């Protein structure tokens, strides 16, 4: 199909009237929506008198809220309370490192499995150290206070834990 002067004139008029490319293609016949869009761009027809008005869907009437049912018990459960925007912040973790029994602080050379490995200070200075407090479990790298900072519940559905510690990209090797 070739674009004749008559068809281009019809296209220009229908485009100015606000018809969509699909509607114009149907009226012209023998062209696709994409062909109409291409020709409109080549002709430089950018402005429209009014936007196309697609058929409006029937407005839905508001319905009474349904009782939620549990997937396991199939019993109605209470509707969810709206989530609060600001979650309460936990107590700040200790800033100072805990000295070991010999009075020195935990360093990379003295840290053990059962000590908190939360870094404190600038690693390029001699004042750099680790928290050194006792961990709950030898699998955990941080004390309870630093674990609260490092691991926070996921905001996505399904729970889970998201790492926010000093290096969230580092993976723990088991």
DSSP file (Angstrom, degrees, kcal/mol; ACC not computed):
  #  RESIDUE AA STRUCTURE BP1 BP2  ACC     N-H-->O    O-->H-N    N-H-->O    O-->H-N    TCO  KAPPA ALPHA  PHI   PSI    X-CA   Y-CA   Z-CA
    1    1 A X              0   0    0      0, 0.0     2,-0.3     0, 0.0    29,-0.0   0.000 360.0 360.0 360.0 132.0    0.0    0.0    0.0
    2    2 A X        -     0   0    0      1,-0.0     2,-1.1     0, 0.0     5,-0.1  -0.745 360.0-115.2-102.8 150.8    1.3    3.4   -1.0
    3    3 A X        -     0   0    0     -2,-0.3     2,-0.1     4,-0.1    -1,-0.0  -0.742  39.0-168.9 -86.0 102.1    0.7    6.6    0.8
    4    4 A X     >  -     0   0    0     -2,-1.1     4,-2.4     1,-0.1     5,-0.2  -0.400  36.4-106.1 -83.7 167.6   -1.3    8.7   -1.7
    5    5 A X  H  > S+     0   0    0      1,-0.2     4,-2.1     2,-0.2     5,-0.1   0.874 121.4  52.5 -62.1 -36.3   -2.0   12.4   -1.2
    6    6 A X  H  > S+     0   0    0      2,-0.2     4,-2.3     1,-0.2    -1,-0.2   0.930 110.6  46.3 -65.1 -45.0   -5.6   11.6   -0.4
    7    7 A X  H  > S+     0   0    0      1,-0.2     4,-2.7     2,-0.2    -2,-0.2   0.880 112.1  50.9 -67.1 -36.7   -4.7    9.0    2.3
    8    8 A X  H  X S+     0   0    0     -4,-2.4     4,-2.6     2,-0.2    -1,-0.2   0.891 109.8  51.1 -66.1 -37.9   -2.1   11.4    3.8
    9    9 A X  H  X S+     0   0    0     -4,-2.1     4,-2.2     2,-0.2    -2,-0.2   0.914 111.8  46.2 -64.2 -43.3   -4.8   14.1    3.8
   10   10 A X  H  X S+     0   0    0     -4,-2.3     4,-2.9     2,-0.2     5,-0.3   0.918 112.5  51.3 -64.1 -43.6   -7.2   11.8    5.6
   11   11 A X  H  X S+     0   0    0     -4,-2.7     4,-2.6     1,-0.2     5,-0.2   0.932 110.0  49.2 -58.0 -47.1   -4.5   10.7    8.0
   12   12 A X  H  X S+     0   0    0     -4,-2.6     4,-2.0     1,-0.2    -1,-0.2   0.901 113.4  46.4 -61.3 -42.4   -3.6   14.4    8.8
   13   13 A X  H  X S+     0   0    0     -4,-2.2     4,-1.8     2,-0.2    -2,-0.2   0.934 114.2  46.3 -67.3 -46.5   -7.3   15.2    9.5
   14   14 A X  H  X>S+     0   0    0     -4,-2.9     5,-2.1     1,-0.2     4,-0.5   0.879 112.3  51.4 -65.0 -37.2   -8.0   12.2   11.7
   15   15 A X  H ><5S+     0   0    0     -4,-2.6     3,-1.0    -5,-0.3    34,-0.3   0.913 110.3  48.8 -65.3 -41.6   -4.8   12.8   13.6
   16   16 A X  H 3<5S+     0   0    0     -4,-2.0    33,-1.1     1,-0.3    34,-0.3   0.807 105.2  59.4 -67.3 -29.6   -5.8   16.4   14.2
   17   17 A X  H 3<5S-     0   0    0     -4,-1.8    -1,-0.3    -5,-0.1    -2,-0.2   0.622 120.9-109.5 -74.6 -12.0   -9.2   15.2   15.4
   18   18 A X  T <<5 +     0   0    0     -3,-1.0    -3,-0.2    -4,-0.5    -2,-0.1   0.595  62.9 153.2  98.3  11.1   -7.5   13.2   18.1
   19   19 A X      < -     0   0    0     -5,-2.1    -1,-0.3    33,-0.1    33,-0.1  -0.411  45.3-112.6 -71.6 151.2   -8.0    9.7   16.8
   20   20 A X     >  -     0   0    0      1,-0.1     4,-2.4    -2,-0.1     5,-0.2  -0.329  26.7-107.2 -77.3 165.9   -5.5    7.0   17.9
   21   21 A X  H  > S+     0   0    0      1,-0.2     4,-2.3     2,-0.2     5,-0.1   0.868 121.4  52.6 -62.0 -36.6   -3.2    5.4   15.5
   22   22 A X  H  > S+     0   0    0      2,-0.2     4,-2.0     1,-0.2    -1,-0.2   0.915 109.5  48.2 -64.9 -43.2   -5.2    2.2   15.7
   23   23 A X  H  > S+     0   0    0      1,-0.2     4,-2.0     2,-0.2    -2,-0.2   0.900 112.3  49.0 -65.0 -40.2   -8.5    4.0   14.9
   24   24 A X  H  X S+     0   0    0     -4,-2.4     4,-2.7     1,-0.2     5,-0.3   0.914 108.8  53.1 -65.3 -42.4   -6.9    5.7   12.0
   25   25 A X  H  X S+     0   0    0     -4,-2.3     4,-2.5     1,-0.2     6,-0.5   0.890 109.1  50.1 -60.7 -39.7   -5.5    2.5   10.6
   26   26 A X  H  < S+     0   0    0     -4,-2.0    -1,-0.2     2,-0.2    -2,-0.2   0.916 112.4  46.6 -64.7 -42.8   -9.0    0.9   10.8
   27   27 A X  H  < S+     0   0    0     -4,-2.0    -2,-0.2     1,-0.2    -1,-0.2   0.891 116.6  43.2 -68.9 -38.7  -10.5    3.8    8.9
   28   28 A X  H  < S-     0   0    0     -4,-2.7    -2,-0.2    -5,-0.2    -1,-0.2   0.896  99.1-155.2 -73.2 -38.7   -7.9    3.9    6.2
   29   29 A X     <  +     0   0    0     -4,-2.5    -3,-0.1    -5,-0.3     3,-0.1   0.462  66.0  51.7  72.6 140.3   -7.8    0.1    5.8
   30   30 A X  S    S+     0   0    0      1,-0.2     2,-0.3    -4,-0.1    -4,-0.1   0.529  93.6  89.4  80.1   5.6   -4.8   -1.8    4.5
   31   31 A X        -     0   0    0     -6,-0.5    -1,-0.2     4,-0.0    -2,-0.2  -0.942  68.4-128.1-131.1 155.8   -2.3   -0.2    6.9
   32   32 A X     >  -     0   0    0     -2,-0.3     4,-1.9    -3,-0.1     5,-0.1  -0.533  28.6-108.4 -96.6 167.2   -1.2   -1.1   10.4
   33   33 A X  H  > S+     0   0    0      1,-0.2     4,-2.4     2,-0.2     5,-0.2   0.907 121.4  52.5 -57.7 -43.7   -1.1    1.0   13.5
   34   34 A X  H  > S+     0   0    0      1,-0.2     4,-2.5     2,-0.2    -1,-0.2   0.852 105.5  54.1 -65.1 -34.3    2.7    1.1   13.3
   35   35 A X  H  > S+     0   0    0      2,-0.2     4,-2.3     1,-0.2    -1,-0.2   0.897 109.4  48.6 -65.2 -39.1    2.6    2.3    9.7
   36   36 A X  H  X S+     0   0    0     -4,-1.9     4,-2.5     2,-0.2    -2,-0.2   0.931 111.4  49.3 -65.2 -45.7    0.3    5.2   10.8
   37   37 A X  H  X S+     0   0    0     -4,-2.4     4,-2.1     1,-0.2    -2,-0.2   0.916 111.5  49.7 -61.2 -43.2    2.7    6.1   13.6
   38   38 A X  H  X S+     0   0    0     -4,-2.5     4,-2.3     1,-0.2    -1,-0.2   0.919 111.8  47.3 -61.0 -44.9    5.7    6.0   11.2
   39   39 A X  H  X S+     0   0    0     -4,-2.3     4,-2.2     1,-0.2    -1,-0.2   0.880 109.4  54.3 -66.1 -37.9    3.9    8.3    8.7
   40   40 A X  H  X>S+     0   0    0     -4,-2.5     5,-2.3     1,-0.2     4,-0.8   0.913 111.1  45.8 -61.5 -42.6    2.8   10.7   11.4
   41   41 A X  H  <5S+     0   0    0     -4,-2.1     3,-0.4     1,-0.2    -2,-0.2   0.898 111.9  50.3 -68.5 -40.0    6.4   11.1   12.6
   42   42 A X  H  <5S+     0   0    0     -4,-2.3    -1,-0.2     1,-0.2    -2,-0.2   0.853 112.3  47.9 -67.0 -32.4    7.8   11.5    9.0
   43   43 A X  H  <5S-     0   0    0     -4,-2.2    -1,-0.2    -5,-0.2    -2,-0.2   0.637 111.1-124.7 -80.3 -14.1    5.2   14.2    8.4
   44   44 A X  T  <5 +     0   0    0     -4,-0.8     2,-1.4    -3,-0.4     3,-0.3   0.779  51.8 159.1  76.3  26.4    6.1   15.9   11.6
   45   45 A X      < +     0   0    0     -5,-2.3    -1,-0.2     1,-0.2    -2,-0.1  -0.666  10.8 141.9 -83.8  92.4    2.5   15.8   13.0
   46   46 A X        +     0   0    0     -2,-1.4    -1,-0.2    -3,-0.1     2,-0.1   0.850  43.6  75.2-101.6 -40.9    3.1   16.2   16.7
   47   47 A X        -     0   0    0     -3,-0.3     2,-0.3     2,-0.0     3,-0.1  -0.424  59.7-163.5 -77.5 147.8    0.4   18.4   18.0
   48   48 A X        -     0   0    0      1,-0.1   -32,-0.2    -2,-0.1     3,-0.1  -0.947  24.6-136.6-126.5 149.7   -3.2   17.1   18.5
   49   49 A X  S    S-     0   0    0    -33,-1.1     2,-0.3    -2,-0.3   -32,-0.1   0.921  89.9 -13.4 -68.4 -43.7   -6.4   19.1   19.0
   50   50 A X  S    S-     0   0    0    -34,-0.3    -1,-0.3    -3,-0.1     3,-0.1  -0.982  79.3 -98.7-154.5 152.1   -7.5   16.7   21.8
   51   51 A X        -     0   0    0     -2,-0.3     2,-0.1    -3,-0.1   -31,-0.1  -0.365  49.3 -91.3 -72.9 156.0   -6.3   13.3   23.0
   52   52 A X        -     0   0    0    -33,-0.1     2,-0.7     1,-0.1    -1,-0.1  -0.407  34.5-143.4 -64.6 139.3   -8.1   10.2   22.0
   53   53 A X        -     0   0    0     -2,-0.1     3,-0.1    -3,-0.1    -1,-0.1  -0.867  15.0-155.9-108.5  98.6  -10.9    9.2   24.4
   54   54 A X        -     0   0    0     -2,-0.7     2,-0.1     1,-0.2     0, 0.0  -0.292  40.8 -77.0 -68.1 159.5  -11.1    5.5   24.7
   55   55 A X        -     0   0    0      1,-0.1     2,-0.2     0, 0.0    -1,-0.2  -0.354  54.7-123.7 -58.4 129.2  -14.4    3.9   25.8
   56   56 A X        -     0   0    0     -3,-0.1     2,-0.2     1,-0.1    -1,-0.1  -0.531  19.0-123.4 -79.9 141.7  -14.8    4.4   29.5
   57   57 A X        -     0   0    0     -2,-0.2     2,-0.1     1,-0.1    -1,-0.1  -0.509  37.7 -91.8 -78.8 151.2  -15.3    1.4   31.7
   58   58 A X        -     0   0    0     -2,-0.2     2,-0.1     1,-0.1    -1,-0.1  -0.402  47.9-107.5 -63.1 135.3  -18.3    1.3   33.9
   59   59 A X        -     0   0    0     -2,-0.1     2,-0.3     1,-0.1    -1,-0.1  -0.424  32.8-126.1 -66.8 136.3  -17.6    2.8   37.3
   60   60 A X        -     0   0    0     -2,-0.1     2,-0.3    -3,-0.1    -1,-0.1  -0.653  17.2-127.0 -85.4 136.8  -17.4    0.1   40.0
   61   61 A X        -     0   0    0     -2,-0.3     2,-0.1     1,-0.1    -1,-0.0  -0.621  32.4-104.7 -79.0 140.6  -19.5    0.6   43.1
   62   62 A X        -     0   0    0     -2,-0.3     2,-0.3     1,-0.0    -1,-0.1  -0.446  40.2-152.6 -65.2 136.2  -17.6    0.4   46.3
   63   63 A X        -     0   0    0     -2,-0.1     2,-0.1     1,-0.1     3,-0.1  -0.699  24.2 -92.5-107.4 161.3  -18.2   -2.9   48.1
   64   64 A X        -     0   0    0     -2,-0.3    -1,-0.1     1,-0.1     2,-0.1  -0.467  54.4 -96.1 -68.4 141.9  -18.2   -3.8   51.7
   65   65 A X        -     0   0    0     -2,-0.1     2,-0.2     1,-0.1    -1,-0.1  -0.363  40.0-130.0 -63.1 136.9  -14.7   -5.0   52.8
   66   66 A X        -     0   0    0      1,-0.1     2,-0.3    -3,-0.1    -1,-0.1  -0.577  22.1-106.5 -86.2 150.2  -14.5   -8.8   52.9
   67   67 A X        -     0   0    0     -2,-0.2     2,-0.2     1,-0.1    11,-0.1  -0.570  36.4-123.7 -73.1 135.9  -13.2  -10.7   55.8
   68   68 A X  E     -A   77   0A   0      9,-0.9     9,-4.3    -2,-0.3     2,-0.4  -0.568  23.6-150.3 -80.4 144.2   -9.7  -12.0   55.2
   69   69 A X  E     -A   76   0A   0      7,-0.3     7,-0.2    -2,-0.2     2,-0.2  -0.904  15.8-116.7-117.1 147.2   -9.2  -15.7   55.6
   70   70 A X     >  -     0   0    0      5,-1.8     4,-1.9    -2,-0.4     5,-0.1  -0.551  19.6-131.9 -77.1 143.5   -6.1  -17.6   56.7
   71   71 A X  T  4 S+     0   0    0     -2,-0.2    -1,-0.1     1,-0.2    -2,-0.0   0.825 103.9  39.2 -66.3 -31.8   -4.7  -19.9   54.0
   72   72 A X  T  4 S+     0   0    0      1,-0.1    -1,-0.2     3,-0.1    -2,-0.0   0.895 128.1  26.3 -86.5 -42.6   -4.3  -22.7   56.5
   73   73 A X  T  4 S-     0   0    0      2,-0.1    -2,-0.2     0, 0.0     3,-0.1   0.681  83.8-141.1 -99.5 -18.9   -7.5  -22.5   58.6
   74   74 A X     <  +     0   0    0     -4,-1.9     2,-0.4     1,-0.3    -3,-0.1   0.794  57.4 134.2  59.2  29.7   -9.9  -20.8   56.3
   75   75 A X        -     0   0    0     -5,-0.1    -5,-1.8     1,-0.0    -1,-0.3  -0.850  65.9 -97.9-106.3 146.5  -11.2  -18.8   59.2
   76   76 A X  E     -A   69   0A   0     -2,-0.4     2,-0.3    -7,-0.2    -7,-0.3  -0.351  41.4-161.2 -62.7 139.5  -11.8  -15.1   58.9
   77   77 A X  E     -A   68   0A   0     -9,-4.3    -9,-0.9     1,-0.1     3,-0.1  -0.804  28.4 -89.1-117.3 163.1   -9.0  -13.0   60.3
   78   78 A X        -     0   0    0     -2,-0.3     3,-0.1   -11,-0.1    -1,-0.1  -0.386  50.9 -99.0 -69.0 146.2   -9.0   -9.4   61.4
   79   79 A X        -     0   0    0      1,-0.1    -1,-0.1    -2,-0.1     2,-0.1  -0.322  48.5 -94.5 -63.8 150.7   -8.2   -6.8   58.7
   80   80 A X        -     0   0    0      1,-0.1     2,-0.2    -3,-0.1    -1,-0.1  -0.364  34.0-123.6 -67.7 142.5   -4.6   -5.6   58.7
   81   81 A X        -     0   0    0      1,-0.1    -1,-0.1    -3,-0.1     3,-0.1  -0.606  40.1 -93.0 -79.6 147.2   -3.9   -2.4   60.6
   82   82 A X        -     0   0    0     -2,-0.2     2,-0.2     1,-0.1    -1,-0.1  -0.341  45.9-108.6 -62.2 142.4   -2.2    0.3   58.4
   83   83 A X        -     0   0    0      1,-0.1     2,-0.2    -3,-0.1    -1,-0.1  -0.461  29.9-118.2 -72.8 140.8    1.6    0.2   58.6
   84   84 A X        -     0   0    0     -2,-0.2     3,-0.1     1,-0.1    -1,-0.1  -0.548  13.2-140.0 -77.3 146.7    3.2    2.9   60.5
   85   85 A X  S    S+     0   0    0     -2,-0.2     2,-0.6     1,-0.2    -1,-0.1   0.888  88.3  46.8 -74.9 -39.9    5.5    5.1   58.4
   86   86 A X  S    S-     0   0    0     -3,-0.0     2,-0.3     3,-0.0    -1,-0.2  -0.915  75.7-151.7-111.2 119.0    8.3    5.4   61.0
   87   87 A X        -     0   0    0     -2,-0.6     2,-0.1     1,-0.1    -2,-0.0  -0.624  32.7 -99.3 -84.5 145.9    9.4    2.3   62.8
   88   88 A X        -     0   0    0     -2,-0.3     2,-0.3     1,-0.1    -1,-0.1  -0.423  39.8-124.2 -65.0 137.6   10.8    2.8   66.3
   89   89 A X        -     0   0    0     -2,-0.1     3,-0.1     1,-0.1    -1,-0.1  -0.634  21.0-121.8 -84.7 137.6   14.6    2.9   66.3
   90   90 A X        -     0   0    0     -2,-0.3     3,-0.1     1,-0.2    -1,-0.1  -0.286  45.3 -76.9 -70.5 164.5   16.5    0.4   68.5
   91   91 A X        -     0   0    0      1,-0.1    -1,-0.2    -2,-0.0     2,-0.0  -0.326  60.8 -97.5 -59.0 141.9   18.9    1.7   71.1
   92   92 A X        -     0   0    0     -3,-0.1    -1,-0.1     1,-0.1     3,-0.1  -0.339  41.6-111.2 -64.1 143.1   22.1    2.8   69.5
   93   93 A X        -     0   0    0     52,-0.2    -1,-0.1     1,-0.1     2,-0.0  -0.298  45.9 -79.7 -70.0 159.5   24.9    0.2   69.7
   94   94 A X        -     0   0    0      1,-0.1    -1,-0.1     2,-0.0    37,-0.0  -0.347  36.3-160.5 -61.1 137.4   27.9    0.8   71.9
   95   95 A X        +     0   0    0     -3,-0.1     2,-0.2     2,-0.1    -1,-0.1   0.845  69.7  70.8 -87.4 -37.9   30.4    3.1   70.2
   96   96 A X  S    S-     0   0    0      1,-0.1     2,-0.1    24,-0.0    -2,-0.0  -0.563  84.8-119.2 -83.4 143.9   33.4    2.2   72.3
   97   97 A X        -     0   0    0     -2,-0.2     2,-0.5     1,-0.1    34,-0.2  -0.479  27.2-116.2 -76.2 151.2   35.1   -1.2   72.0
   98   98 A X        -     0   0    0     33,-2.7     8,-0.5    -2,-0.1    32,-0.1  -0.777  29.5-123.9 -90.4 128.4   35.2   -3.5   75.0
   99   99 A X        -     0   0    0     -2,-0.5     6,-0.2     6,-0.1     5,-0.1  -0.395  24.2-121.0 -70.0 149.4   38.8   -4.1   76.2
  100  100 A X    >   -     0   0    0      4,-3.7     3,-2.0     1,-0.1    -1,-0.1  -0.175  39.4 -85.8 -77.4 179.5   39.9   -7.8   76.5
  101  101 A X  T 3  S+     0   0    0      1,-0.3    -1,-0.1     2,-0.1    -2,-0.1   0.813 130.1  54.3 -59.5 -32.3   41.0   -9.4   79.8
  102  102 A X  T 3  S-     0   0    0      2,-0.1    -1,-0.3     1,-0.0     3,-0.1   0.432 120.3-108.5 -84.1   2.2   44.6   -8.1   79.2
  103  103 A X  S <  S+     0   0    0     -3,-2.0     2,-0.2     1,-0.3    -2,-0.1   0.318  83.5 114.4  90.9  -8.3   43.3   -4.5   78.8
  104  104 A X        -     0   0    0     -5,-0.1    -4,-3.7     1,-0.1    -1,-0.3  -0.521  66.2-113.0 -91.8 163.3   44.0   -4.3   75.1
  105  105 A X        -     0   0    0     -6,-0.2     2,-0.3    -2,-0.2    -6,-0.1  -0.602  37.3 -91.4 -94.3 157.8   41.3   -4.0   72.4
  106  106 A X        +     0   0    0     24,-0.5    24,-2.2    -8,-0.5     2,-0.2  -0.492  49.7 176.6 -69.8 129.3   40.4   -6.6   69.8
  107  107 A X    >>  -     0   0    0     -2,-0.3     4,-1.7    22,-0.2     3,-0.6  -0.661  50.1 -88.5-120.6 179.9   42.4   -6.2   66.6
  108  108 A X  T 34 S+     0   0    0      1,-0.2    -2,-0.1    -2,-0.2    21,-0.0   0.793 129.2  48.7 -61.7 -27.1   42.5   -8.3   63.4
  109  109 A X  T 34 S+     0   0    0      1,-0.1    -1,-0.2     3,-0.0    -3,-0.1   0.726 118.3  36.7 -84.7 -23.1   45.3  -10.4   65.0
  110  110 A X  T <4 S+     0   0    0     -3,-0.6    -2,-0.2    -5,-0.1    -1,-0.1   0.516  84.8 114.0-109.9  -6.4   43.5  -11.0   68.4
  111  111 A X     <  -     0   0    0     -4,-1.7     2,-0.2     1,-0.0     6,-0.1  -0.410  46.2-165.1 -71.5 142.1   39.8  -11.4   67.4
  112  112 A X    >   -     0   0    0     -2,-0.1     3,-1.4     4,-0.1    20,-0.1  -0.625  36.1 -92.2-119.4 178.6   38.3  -14.9   68.0
  113  113 A X  T 3  S+     0   0    0      1,-0.3     4,-0.1    -2,-0.2    -2,-0.0   0.849 121.4  50.0 -59.5 -37.5   35.1  -16.7   66.9
  114  114 A X  T 3  S+     0   0    0      2,-0.1    21,-2.0    20,-0.1     2,-0.3   0.241  94.0  93.5 -91.8  13.7   33.1  -15.6   69.9
  115  115 A X  B <  S-B  134   0B   0     -3,-1.4     2,-0.2    19,-0.2    19,-0.2  -0.835  83.4-104.9-110.3 146.6   33.9  -11.9   69.7
  116  116 A X        -     0   0    0     17,-2.8    16,-2.0    -2,-0.3    26,-0.3  -0.489  24.1-159.6 -68.2 130.1   31.9   -9.2   67.9
  117  117 A X        +     0   0    0     24,-3.2     2,-0.4    -2,-0.2    25,-0.1   0.058  40.7 138.4-101.8  23.9   33.6   -8.2   64.6
  118  118 A X        -     0   0    0     23,-0.2    13,-2.0     1,-0.1     2,-0.2  -0.579  54.2-126.5 -71.4 122.3   32.0   -4.8   64.3
  119  119 A X  E     -C  130   0C   0     -2,-0.4     2,-0.4    11,-0.2    11,-0.2  -0.482  24.6-167.5 -74.7 139.5   34.7   -2.4   63.1
  120  120 A X  E     -C  129   0C   0      9,-2.9     9,-2.1    -2,-0.2     2,-0.1  -0.993  50.4  -1.5-129.0 124.8   35.1    0.8   65.1
  121  121 A X  S    S-     0   0    0     -2,-0.4     2,-0.5     7,-0.2     7,-0.1  -0.382 101.2 -38.8  95.8-174.5   37.2    3.7   63.9
  122  122 A X    >   -     0   0    0      1,-0.1     3,-2.1    -2,-0.1     6,-0.4  -0.794  44.4-144.3 -92.5 121.7   39.2    4.3   60.7
  123  123 A X  T 3  S+     0   0    0     -2,-0.5    -1,-0.1     1,-0.3     5,-0.1   0.701  97.4  63.2 -60.4 -18.5   41.2    1.3   59.5
  124  124 A X  T 3  S+     0   0    0      3,-0.0    -1,-0.3     2,-0.0     2,-0.2   0.502  95.7  72.5 -85.8  -1.6   44.1    3.5   58.4
  125  125 A X  S X  S-     0   0    0     -3,-2.1     3,-1.0     1,-0.1     0, 0.0  -0.681  85.8-120.7-109.1 165.2   44.8    4.7   61.9
  126  126 A X  T 3  S+     0   0    0     -2,-0.2    -1,-0.1     1,-0.2    -3,-0.1   0.615 108.5  68.9 -77.0 -12.2   46.4    2.9   64.9
  127  127 A X  T 3  S+     0   0    0     -5,-0.2    -1,-0.2     2,-0.0    -4,-0.1   0.502  72.5 119.2 -83.1  -4.8   43.2    3.5   66.9
  128  128 A X    <   +     0   0    0     -3,-1.0     2,-0.3    -6,-0.4    -7,-0.2  -0.369  35.4 146.8 -66.3 138.5   41.2    1.1   64.7
  129  129 A X  E     -C  120   0C   0     -9,-2.1    -9,-2.9   -22,-0.1     2,-0.3  -0.925  42.8-105.0-156.6 177.8   39.7   -1.9   66.6
  130  130 A X  E     -C  119   0C   0    -24,-2.2   -24,-0.5    -2,-0.3   -11,-0.2  -0.773  35.2-109.3-110.7 160.1   36.7   -4.2   66.7
  131  131 A X        -     0   0    0    -13,-2.0   -33,-2.7    -2,-0.3   -14,-0.2   0.942  39.5-166.7 -54.5 -53.2   33.8   -4.2   69.2
  132  132 A X        +     0   0    0    -16,-2.0    -1,-0.1     1,-0.2   -15,-0.1   0.412  32.2 140.1  82.8  -2.8   35.1   -7.3   70.9
  133  133 A X        -     0   0    0    -18,-0.1   -17,-2.8     1,-0.1    -1,-0.2  -0.280  63.0 -86.7 -69.9 163.1   31.9   -8.0   72.9
  134  134 A X  B     -B  115   0B   0    -19,-0.2    10,-0.4     1,-0.1     2,-0.2  -0.458  40.1-137.7 -73.1 139.2   30.7  -11.6   73.3
  135  135 A X        -     0   0    0    -21,-2.0     8,-0.2     8,-0.2     3,-0.1  -0.650  12.3-128.3 -93.8 155.9   28.4  -13.0   70.5
  136  136 A X  S    S+     0   0    0      6,-0.5     2,-0.3    -2,-0.2    -1,-0.1   0.864  93.4  16.8 -67.9 -37.1   25.4  -15.1   71.2
  137  137 A X  S >  S-     0   0    0      3,-0.1     3,-1.2     1,-0.1    -1,-0.2  -0.976  73.5-125.1-139.4 145.8   26.4  -17.8   68.8
  138  138 A X  T 3  S+     0   0    0     -2,-0.3   -23,-0.1     1,-0.3    -1,-0.1   0.705 111.3  61.9 -69.2 -14.9   29.7  -18.6   67.2
  139  139 A X  T 3  S+     0   0    0    -25,-0.1     2,-0.3     2,-0.0    -1,-0.3   0.757  90.3  82.3 -75.9 -25.2   28.0  -18.5   63.8
  140  140 A X    <   -     0   0    0     -3,-1.2    -5,-0.1     1,-0.1    -3,-0.1  -0.639  64.0-159.3 -85.3 135.2   27.1  -14.8   64.4
  141  141 A X  S    S+     0   0    0     -2,-0.3   -24,-3.2   -25,-0.1     2,-0.3   0.670  71.8  52.8 -84.5 -15.5   29.8  -12.2   63.6
  142  142 A X  S    S-     0   0    0    -26,-0.3    -6,-0.5   -25,-0.1   -26,-0.1  -0.815  81.9-110.4-123.4 158.3   28.3   -9.5   65.8
  143  143 A X     >  -     0   0    0     -2,-0.3     4,-2.4    -8,-0.2     5,-0.2  -0.213  49.8 -91.9 -71.1 173.7   27.1   -8.9   69.3
  144  144 A X  H  > S+     0   0    0    -10,-0.4     4,-1.6     1,-0.2    -1,-0.1   0.908 125.5  49.6 -58.5 -45.0   23.3   -8.5   70.0
  145  145 A X  H  > S+     0   0    0      1,-0.2     4,-0.8     2,-0.2    -1,-0.2   0.912 114.8  42.8 -63.7 -43.4   23.5   -4.7   69.7
  146  146 A X  H  > S+     0   0    0      1,-0.2     4,-2.7     2,-0.2    -1,-0.2   0.794 108.1  60.2 -75.9 -26.4   25.4   -4.7   66.4
  147  147 A X  H  X S+     0   0    0     -4,-2.4     4,-2.8     1,-0.2    -1,-0.2   0.873 100.2  56.7 -64.5 -36.0   23.3   -7.5   65.0
  148  148 A X  H  < S+     0   0    0     -4,-1.6    -1,-0.2    -5,-0.2    -2,-0.2   0.840 113.2  40.5 -63.9 -31.9   20.2   -5.2   65.4
  149  149 A X  H  < S+     0   0    0     -4,-0.8    -2,-0.2     1,-0.1    -1,-0.2   0.896 118.7  44.9 -80.9 -42.5   21.9   -2.6   63.2
  150  150 A X  H  < S+     0   0    0     -4,-2.7    14,-4.2     1,-0.2     2,-0.6   0.866 115.6  43.9 -72.7 -37.7   23.4   -5.0   60.7
  151  151 A X  E  <  +D  163   0D   0     -4,-2.8     2,-0.3    12,-0.2    12,-0.2  -0.937  67.0 170.2-117.7 115.4   20.4   -7.2   60.1
  152  152 A X  E     -D  162   0D   0     10,-2.0    10,-2.2    -2,-0.6     3,-0.1  -0.929  42.1 -93.0-122.3 148.1   17.0   -5.6   59.7
  153  153 A X  E     -D  161   0D   0     -2,-0.3     8,-0.2     8,-0.2     7,-0.1  -0.251  47.0-106.3 -59.9 143.6   13.7   -7.3   58.6
  154  154 A X        -     0   0    0      6,-1.5     5,-0.2     1,-0.1    -1,-0.1  -0.399  14.8-143.2 -67.9 144.8   13.0   -7.1   54.9
  155  155 A X  S    S+     0   0    0     -3,-0.1    -1,-0.1    -2,-0.1     2,-0.1   0.641  77.6  89.6 -82.5 -15.2   10.3   -4.7   53.9
  156  156 A X  S >  S-     0   0    0      3,-0.2     3,-0.8     1,-0.1     2,-0.1  -0.364  93.8 -88.4 -78.2 162.4    9.2   -7.2   51.2
  157  157 A X  T 3  S+     0   0    0      1,-0.2    -1,-0.1    -2,-0.1    -2,-0.1  -0.406 106.8  48.1 -67.5 143.6    6.6   -9.8   51.8
  158  158 A X  T 3  S-     0   0    0     -2,-0.1    -1,-0.2    -4,-0.1     2,-0.2   0.458  98.0-117.4 105.2   2.8    8.0  -13.1   53.1
  159  159 A X    <   +     0   0    0     -3,-0.8    -3,-0.2    -5,-0.2     2,-0.1  -0.451  52.3 147.0  72.5-135.6   10.2  -11.8   55.9
  160  160 A X        -     0   0    0     -2,-0.2    -6,-1.5    -7,-0.1     2,-0.4  -0.201  48.3 -88.7  87.5 175.3   13.8  -12.6   55.6
  161  161 A X  E     -D  153   0D   0     -8,-0.2     2,-0.5    -2,-0.1    -8,-0.2  -0.972  26.4-156.3-129.6 141.4   16.8  -10.5   56.7
  162  162 A X  E     -D  152   0D   0    -10,-2.2   -10,-2.0    -2,-0.4     2,-0.4  -0.970  20.2-128.2-119.5 130.0   18.6   -7.8   54.9
  163  163 A X  E     +D  151   0D   0     -2,-0.5   -12,-0.2   -12,-0.2   -13,-0.1  -0.621  34.9 161.6 -81.4 131.3   22.2   -7.0   55.8
  164  164 A X        +     0   0    0    -14,-4.2   -13,-0.2    -2,-0.4    -1,-0.1   0.101  35.5 123.9-130.0  19.9   23.0   -3.3   56.4
  165  165 A X  S >  S-     0   0    0    -15,-0.5     3,-0.6     2,-0.1   -18,-0.0   0.254  84.3 -65.5 -71.9-162.5   26.2   -3.7   58.3
  166  166 A X  T 3  S+     0   0    0      1,-0.3     2,-0.2     2,-0.1    -1,-0.1   0.798 132.6  20.2 -60.8 -30.3   29.6   -2.1   57.5
  167  167 A X  T >   +     0   0    0      3,-0.1     3,-1.5     1,-0.1    -1,-0.3  -0.676  67.1 175.7-139.8  82.6   29.9   -4.1   54.3
  168  168 A X  T <  S+     0   0    0     -3,-0.6    -5,-0.2     1,-0.3    -1,-0.1   0.654  78.9  60.6 -66.6 -14.0   26.5   -5.4   53.1
  169  169 A X  T 3  S+     0   0    0      2,-0.1     2,-0.3    -5,-0.0    -1,-0.3   0.664  82.1  98.8 -85.9 -15.4   28.0   -6.8   49.9
  170  170 A X    <   -     0   0    0     -3,-1.5     2,-0.4     1,-0.0    -3,-0.1  -0.537  66.6-144.7 -74.3 134.1   30.3   -9.2   51.7
  171  171 A X        -     0   0    0     -2,-0.3     2,-0.4     1,-0.0    -2,-0.1  -0.773  13.1-121.2 -99.6 143.1   29.0  -12.7   52.0
  172  172 A X        -     0   0    0     -2,-0.4     2,-0.5     2,-0.0    -1,-0.0  -0.668  22.4-143.6 -81.4 136.5   29.5  -14.9   55.0
  173  173 A X              0   0    0     -2,-0.4    -1,-0.0     1,-0.1     0, 0.0  -0.876 360.0 360.0-101.9 129.8   31.3  -18.2   54.2
  174  174 A X              0   0    0     -2,-0.5    -1,-0.1     0, 0.0    -2,-0.0   0.398 360.0 360.0-108.0 360.0   30.1  -21.2   56.2
